[in-house]
Amino acid sequence: MKRNKLLKTLAEFFDKEEQKKQKHHDELEKLLHELKEKEAKLEVKLREEKNEQKRKRLDEELKIVKAQHAKGIKTLQSLEI
């Protein structure tokens, strides 16, 4: 009886860890999707902007968003391994 209880406890523990990993994975995918949308909006704004100072600011913001997106993808790939 003790062995069965121990096995059940271990199974619950590993299941909780798997659920935690899956939740983290799902949240990261959602965040990556939001970053991709933000990137697209910034590219449109950059194309339409005439003011040189605003274009530089938008370009810097776009570079930051692209870097965050790339880092997120790298993190997601490391979770899947």
Number of C-alpha atoms within 10 A of each C-alpha: 5 7 8 9 10 11 11 11 12 12 11 12 11 11 12 12 11 12 11 12 14 14 12 14 17 13 12 16 15 12 14 19 13 13 18 16 12 15 19 13 12 18 15 11 15 19 10 10 14 10 9 10 10 13 16 13 12 18 16 12 14 19 14 13 17 16 12 15 19 14 13 17 15 11 13 17 11 9 12 9 5
